[in-house]
Amino acid sequence: MRNKITVVGAGAVGSTVAQEVARRDHSHVVLVDIIENLPQGKALDINQAGAVLGYEPTVVGTNGYEETAGSDVIVITSGKPRSPGMSRDDLVTTNQSIVAAVTEAAVAHSPGAIIIVVTNPLDAMCHVAKDVSGFPKERVFGQAGVLDTARFRTFIAWETGSSVKDVQAVVLGGHGDQMVAVVSATTVGGVPLTKLVSDERIAEIVQRTAVGGGEVVNLLGTSAWYAPGAAVANKVDAVLLDQKRVVPTTAYLEGEYEIDGLYMGVPAKLGAGGLEEVVELDLTDEERAAFHKSGDAVREVVAVLDRDSSE
Ligand code: APR
């Protein structure tokens, strides 16, 4: 029997998630949006692509939540994307009310689901989804880390002329310009990056990664969707196939990395139980300081949330 996943938001990211997940063949997909006909049209198109590509799950588009009942995973992508000149944090007030409303509606029909948040500002929106759903931290986490790491790994593959498959890297911290690429844990085919690339070039690649989302926004006028959609599907696989993947994930920290009561990106084990374990890396003093600075930036955005209205 196939699993069932709900994707809220049938825009650029949500429809990419729906397509990526449908192609994996393990789950039926329900795509929800407030715009009439949009999720229905996207679902029809994705179903018909199955005839060409050979996948068989049912993709349903809807403007309500009845069809979402009993979902194993709920992916939240609804909300405004960035435009050029905006930071992710500029979206906080608009997207808080959207994420709160869709969380409430979705969990009412799927009380046992695992929620994966994508809407920005990501770390703050994870707080909203957790507060509104009342779900434990294991069942509410965010997408960002795999995407940020994918950007870092891509740039390293280009720099070293190596396959991206052989680049291992971790990016930690908030999903903002203060994110921390952990150079000490970055290798190419097992060889430390620092042995292959000059410190100066590494610093440039780290900086390009930190503003990697903005680079796409400046080119497209809106935020990215292919890599974010693929990154979400990777986490959906980890949960629904109980893969125990250890991947960068926006997790609710309670003392790990000396941070308490805050969502931040860290390596975490994902499986059938959701976020099953936060993995603590040995950071250099410099990396630890940068991680805490990123935490301060996340706290500033979380402080802007109207927490009373989302509890
Ligand atoms: N319920 C359901 N869908 C909604 C709601 C709501 N209350 N409010 C907005 N939406 C839908 C919009 O109608 C739109 O179709 O969310 C969709 C968002 O799609 P896009 O505008 O294409 O945005 P997208 O690029 O997909 O980004 C969505 O993900 O990566 C983040 O920063 C990005 O926060 C943004 C989110």
Residues whose N, C-alpha, C, O or C-beta is under 5 A from the ligand:
A	BS01	APR	G9 A10 G11 A12 V13 G14 V32 D33 I34 I35 T77 S78 G79 K80 P81 R82 I98 V102 V118 T119 N120 S223 A224
